């Protein structure tokens, strides 16, 4: 699975989460990309 496919799956998964969780996961994910 290439990374663009991963991101699509992640976005679909995030989109069904409650907003609180969504923000937490996005922050974690973005931090992981930047580091």
Secondary structure, DSSP 8 states (H G I E B T S, - for coil): --HHHHHHHHHHHHHTS-HHHHHHHHHHHHHHHH-
